[in-house]
Amino acid sequence: ADSDVKKKRKVAEIYRALNSDPIDVAALRRMAISEGGLLTDEIRCKVWPKLLSVNTDDLPPLPGKELREDNKDYQQVLLDVRRSLRRFPPGMPDDQREGLQEELIDIILYVLKRNPQLHYYQGYHDIVITFLLVVGDRLATALVEKLSTHHLRDFMDPTMDNTKHILNYLMLIIDQVNPEVHDFMKSAEVGTIFALSWLITWFGHVLSDFRHVVRLYDFFLACHPLMPIYFAAVIVLHRKQEVLDCECDMASVHHLLSQIPQDLPYESLISEAGDLFVQFPPSKLTKEAAQAAQAEQTAASTFKDFELASVQQRPDTVLRQRLRERLRREERLRGEERTKSVLTKPRTNRFVKLAVMGLTVALGAAALAVVKSALEWAPKFELQIFP
């Protein structure tokens, strides 16, 4: 009964934000982040466009079949879509599923045709499927195009360089929270490739329950574009004991981490990801990288038309080496019974903060900070569409 009351109250809050003048996008972001997300696909159809600043009164026409003629990506897209059977609801009639697969191909080719700077990657179709199943083909086309030119932009470069740079955040975050797990993974030389499919499909490819996928999409759409990498980090940290109990070699650790559990405590992990974003925002993580080297900026850190508040630069090898050197220096100082190093104190404080403050995305400070970070890179664009 309490759960039903909470849901009804939340639905009322969502519609109040939708019906306010102007639309209360900050409130919608809080609703998408907080426990349960946006609750229903009917609500998502109304809220997702607001989170992406898409004007539903000016949607593109449905893509035509002519897009398939002489299209360099058509064959690869066709192969990927044919392999996507498990992404459709079980029990869906074949003719309905085949119709959706045709729509899926058209949406992908339409976005690529209109944005020649974007390059198709395997896994992109997993994201498009999610939007297609939730909002239908025409609205999905508009949402996917906006998402592709912003949140997913780095994954759609001609090379994977920027994607690799973003994956490097994973180890930086883990190192800040649990140096033991970080050092174990470094010793095993496992790298971050196990999380590649998580990141580039927003976990759509690896989670079997569609409810969990759309819940994460609510969260990611309401947050900073790097939030999926924070969520990847909390999954690894959630499994820290399994990791440390594993054989310290690349094959064993990679096998363990690449098999993502399906029974994850999603709401608590979402809260933890929000907490980590507040504790270690991208600007803070990359500040030392900026000092260590003049690193190339990624699209996730620039988003010029979304006006990101701070310049962010990729974490690189130089930063990781410097952190290791500081850890070694800390050990030497401790061995000599000297004052604790500068590195130790912030880490201790961070653990205390996480334990004592008990921040949760569902309530209070962390939600506001995460929402603020999302709004900082999109305010003027939203005001243009929703004056």
C-alpha positions in Angstrom: 0.0 0.0 0.0 2.8 2.4 0.9 4.5 1.6 -2.4 1.3 2.4 -4.3 0.9 5.7 -2.5 4.5 6.7 -3.2 4.0 5.8 -6.9 0.8 7.8 -7.2 2.5 10.8 -5.4 5.5 10.6 -7.8 3.2 10.4 -10.9 1.4 13.5 -9.7 4.8 15.3 -9.2 5.9 14.3 -12.7 2.7 15.6 -14.3 2.9 18.8 -12.2 6.4 19.4 -13.6 5.3 18.6 -17.1 2.3 21.0 -16.9 4.1 23.9 -15.3 4.9 26.9 -17.4 7.8 26.8 -18.2 8.2 23.0 -17.9 10.2 22.2 -14.7 13.0 20.2 -16.3 15.0 20.2 -13.1 12.1 18.5 -11.3 11.8 15.9 -14.1 15.5 15.2 -13.8 15.1 14.6 -10.1 12.1 12.3 -10.8 14.1 10.3 -13.4 17.0 9.9 -11.0 15.1 9.0 -7.8 13.9 5.6 -6.8 11.9 3.8 -9.5 12.8 6.3 -12.2 9.9 7.4 -14.5 7.8 4.4 -13.6 6.0 3.8 -16.9 6.7 3.9 -20.7 3.7 6.3 -21.0 5.5 8.8 -18.8 8.8 8.2 -20.5 7.2 9.2 -23.8 6.5 12.6 -22.3 9.6 13.1 -20.2 12.5 11.7 -22.3 12.0 14.4 -25.0 12.2 17.1 -22.3 15.4 15.6 -20.8 17.0 15.7 -24.3 15.5 19.0 -25.3 13.6 17.6 -28.2 10.6 19.5 -29.5 7.8 16.9 -30.0 5.8 19.4 -32.1 8.5 19.4 -34.8 9.5 15.7 -35.3 11.3 14.5 -38.5 9.3 12.6 -41.1 9.5 8.8 -41.0 12.6 7.6 -42.8 12.1 6.1 -46.2 13.5 2.9 -47.7 15.6 4.9 -50.2 18.1 5.3 -47.4 19.3 1.7 -47.9 20.5 2.4 -51.5 24.3 2.7 -51.7 24.6 3.1 -48.0 28.0 2.0 -46.7 26.7 1.0 -43.3 23.6 -0.9 -44.5 25.0 -4.4 -44.6 26.6 -4.1 -41.1 23.4 -2.6 -39.7 21.4 -5.3 -41.3 23.6 -8.0 -39.7 23.4 -6.5 -36.3 19.7 -6.0 -36.4 19.1 -9.6 -37.5 21.2 -10.7 -34.4 19.1 -8.6 -32.1 16.2 -11.1 -31.4 16.8 -11.3 -27.7 16.4 -7.6 -27.3 12.7 -7.8 -28.2 10.1 -8.9 -25.6 9.7 -12.6 -25.4 6.6 -13.9 -27.0 6.3 -11.0 -29.5 4.7 -12.2 -32.8 7.3 -12.7 -35.5 5.6 -10.3 -37.9 5.5 -7.5 -35.3 9.2 -8.1 -34.4 10.2 -8.1 -38.0 8.3 -4.9 -38.6 10.2 -3.3 -35.6 13.5 -4.5 -37.0 12.8 -2.8 -40.3 12.0 0.4 -38.4 15.2 0.0 -36.5 17.3 -0.2 -39.6 15.6 2.9 -41.1 16.1 5.0 -37.9 19.8 4.1 -37.8 20.4 4.9 -41.4 18.4 8.1 -41.2 20.5 9.4 -38.3 23.8 8.5 -40.0 22.7 10.0 -43.3 21.8 13.4 -41.7 25.0 13.4 -39.6 27.9 12.2 -41.8 30.3 13.1 -39.0 28.9 10.1 -37.1 30.2 6.6 -37.6 28.2 3.5 -36.9 29.5 1.1 -34.2 28.4 -2.4 -33.3 26.2 -2.0 -30.2 24.6 1.3 -31.4 21.5 -0.7 -32.4 21.1 -1.8 -28.8 20.5 1.8 -27.8 18.2 2.5 -30.7 16.1 -0.6 -29.9 15.4 0.7 -26.4 14.1 4.0 -27.7 12.1 2.3 -30.4 10.3 -0.1 -28.0 9.5 2.7 -25.5 8.5 5.7 -27.7 7.8 4.4 -31.2 9.7 5.0 -34.4 9.1 8.7 -35.1 9.9 10.1 -31.7 12.7 7.5 -31.3 14.3 9.0 -34.5 14.4 12.5 -33.0 15.7 11.3 -29.6 18.3 9.0 -31.0 19.6 11.8 -33.3 20.0 14.1 -30.3 21.6 11.4 -28.2 24.0 10.5 -31.0 25.3 14.0 -31.5 25.8 14.5 -27.8 25.9 11.7 -25.2 27.1 9.1 -27.6 29.2 11.4 -29.8 32.6 10.0 -28.6 31.6 6.4 -29.5 30.8 7.5 -33.0 34.2 8.9 -34.0 36.2 7.2 -36.8 38.4 5.6 -34.2 37.9 4.3 -30.7 40.5 6.6 -29.2 38.0 8.8 -27.3 36.0 5.7 -26.1 39.2 4.3 -24.7 39.9 7.6 -22.9 36.4 7.5 -21.4 37.0 3.9 -20.2 40.1 5.1 -18.4 37.8 7.0 -16.0 36.7 3.6 -14.7 40.0 2.8 -13.2 40.4 6.4 -11.9 37.1 6.2 -10.0 37.8 2.7 -8.6 41.3 3.9 -7.5 39.7 6.8 -5.6 37.2 4.6 -3.7 39.1 1.3 -3.3 42.8 1.4 -4.0 43.1 -2.3 -3.1 40.7 -3.3 -5.9 42.4 -0.9 -8.3 45.8 -2.3 -7.6 44.6 -5.9 -7.9 43.1 -5.1 -11.3 46.3 -3.4 -12.4 48.4 -6.3 -11.3 46.1 -8.7 -13.2 46.5 -6.4 -16.3 42.8 -6.9 -16.9 42.3 -3.4 -18.5 38.8 -2.0 -19.0 37.7 -3.8 -22.2 35.2 -5.9 -20.1 33.2 -2.8 -19.6 33.2 -1.6 -23.3 29.8 -3.2 -24.2 28.3 -1.8 -20.9 29.4 1.7 -21.8 28.6 1.9 -25.5 25.1 0.3 -25.2 24.2 1.9 -21.9 24.0 -1.6 -20.5 21.2 -2.5 -23.0 23.3 -5.3 -24.5 24.2 -7.0 -21.3 21.0 -6.8 -19.2 18.3 -9.3 -20.0 15.4 -7.6 -18.1 14.1 -4.7 -20.1 12.7 -3.0 -17.0 16.3 -2.6 -15.7 17.5 -1.2 -19.0 14.8 1.5 -19.1 15.4 2.3 -15.5 19.0 3.0 -16.2 18.1 5.0 -19.3 16.0 7.2 -17.1 19.0 7.8 -14.9 21.5 8.4 -17.6 19.3 10.7 -19.6 18.8 12.9 -16.5 22.5 13.1 -15.7 25.9 14.1 -17.0 26.9 12.1 -20.1 29.7 10.4 -18.2 27.4 8.9 -15.6 27.4 5.4 -17.3 31.1 5.1 -16.5 30.3 5.9 -12.8 27.7 3.2 -12.9 30.2 0.7 -14.4 32.6 1.6 -11.5 30.0 0.9 -8.8 29.2 -2.5 -10.4 32.9 -3.5 -10.1 33.1 -2.1 -6.6 29.9 -3.9 -5.6 31.7 -7.1 -6.6 34.9 -6.2 -4.9 35.2 -9.4 -2.8 34.6 -11.6 -5.9 37.4 -9.6 -7.7 39.9 -9.9 -4.8 39.1 -13.7 -4.4 39.8 -14.2 -8.1 43.1 -15.5 -9.5 45.2 -12.4 -10.2 45.6 -12.9 -13.9 44.0 -11.2 -16.9 41.9 -14.2 -18.1 40.3 -14.9 -14.7 39.5 -11.4 -13.8 38.2 -10.5 -17.3 36.0 -13.6 -17.3 34.5 -12.7 -13.9 33.8 -9.1 -14.7 32.5 -9.6 -18.2 29.8 -11.9 -16.8 27.5 -9.2 -15.4 25.1 -10.4 -12.7 21.4 -10.0 -13.6 20.3 -9.6 -10.0 22.1 -6.4 -9.2 20.5 -4.1 -6.6 19.9 -1.4 -9.2 18.4 1.3 -7.0 21.2 1.2 -4.5 23.8 1.1 -7.2 22.2 4.1 -8.9 22.4 5.9 -5.5 26.1 4.9 -5.2 26.9 6.1 -8.7 25.3 9.5 -7.9 27.3 9.6 -4.6 30.5 9.0 -6.4 29.7 11.6 -9.0 29.3 14.1 -6.2 32.4 13.0 -4.4 34.6 12.7 -7.5 33.1 14.8 -10.3 34.8 14.6 -13.7 36.2 18.1 -13.3 37.9 16.9 -10.0 39.2 13.6 -11.5 40.6 15.3 -14.6 42.1 18.3 -12.8 45.2 16.4 -12.1 45.3 15.0 -15.6 45.2 18.6 -16.9 48.2 19.5 -14.7 50.1 16.3 -15.7 49.7 16.6 -19.5 48.0 18.6 -22.2 45.4 16.0 -23.0 43.1 16.0 -26.0 39.6 16.9 -25.1 36.8 14.5 -25.8 33.3 15.3 -27.0 31.9 14.2 -23.6 33.9 17.0 -22.0 33.1 19.8 -24.5 29.5 19.5 -25.8 29.8 23.1 -27.0 26.2 23.6 -27.9 25.2 22.2 -24.5 27.8 24.6 -22.8 29.5 22.3 -20.3 30.4 24.3 -17.3 34.0 23.1 -17.0 36.6 21.9 -19.5 37.4 18.2 -18.9 40.4 16.4 -20.2 41.1 12.7 -20.5 42.9 10.8 -17.7 46.0 9.4 -19.2 49.1 7.3 -18.5 51.0 10.2 -17.0 48.3 10.7 -14.3 48.2 7.0 -13.4 52.0 6.9 -13.2 52.0 9.9 -10.9 49.3 8.3 -8.6 51.4 5.1 -8.4 54.5 7.2 -7.5 52.6 9.0 -4.8 51.4 5.6 -3.4 54.9 4.3 -3.3 56.1 7.5 -1.6 53.3 7.1 0.9 54.5 3.6 1.7 58.0 4.8 2.2 56.9 7.6 4.6 54.8 5.2 6.6 57.7 2.8 6.9 59.8 5.6 8.2 57.1 6.6 10.7 56.8 10.0 9.3 53.7 12.1 8.8 51.1 10.6 6.6 51.3 11.6 2.9 49.0 14.0 1.3 47.4 11.2 -0.6 46.3 9.3 2.5 44.3 12.0 4.1 41.9 12.8 1.3 41.2 9.1 0.8 40.5 8.6 4.5 38.2 11.6 4.5 36.4 10.4 1.4 35.6 7.0 3.1 34.4 8.9 6.2 32.2 11.2 4.1 30.6 8.3 2.2 29.9 6.5 5.5 28.9 9.5 7.7 27.0 11.6 5.2 25.1 8.7 3.8 24.3 10.5 0.6 21.7 8.9 -1.6 20.5 9.9 -5.1 16.9 9.1 -4.1 17.0 11.9 -1.5 18.6 15.2 -0.9 22.0 16.6 -1.6 23.4 14.1 -4.1 20.3 14.3 -6.3 20.4 18.1 -6.4 24.1 18.1 -7.2 23.7 15.5 -10.0 20.7 17.4 -11.4 22.7 20.7 -11.2 25.6 19.1 -13.1 23.2 17.9 -15.8 21.5 21.3 -16.1 24.8 23.2 -16.3 25.5 21.7 -19.7 22.1 22.3 -21.1 20.3 25.4 -19.8 20.2 27.7 -22.8 19.3 24.9 -25.3 16.3 23.9 -23.2 15.1 27.5 -22.8 15.1 27.9 -26.6 12.7 25.1 -27.0 10.7 25.5 -23.8 10.6 29.3 -23.2 
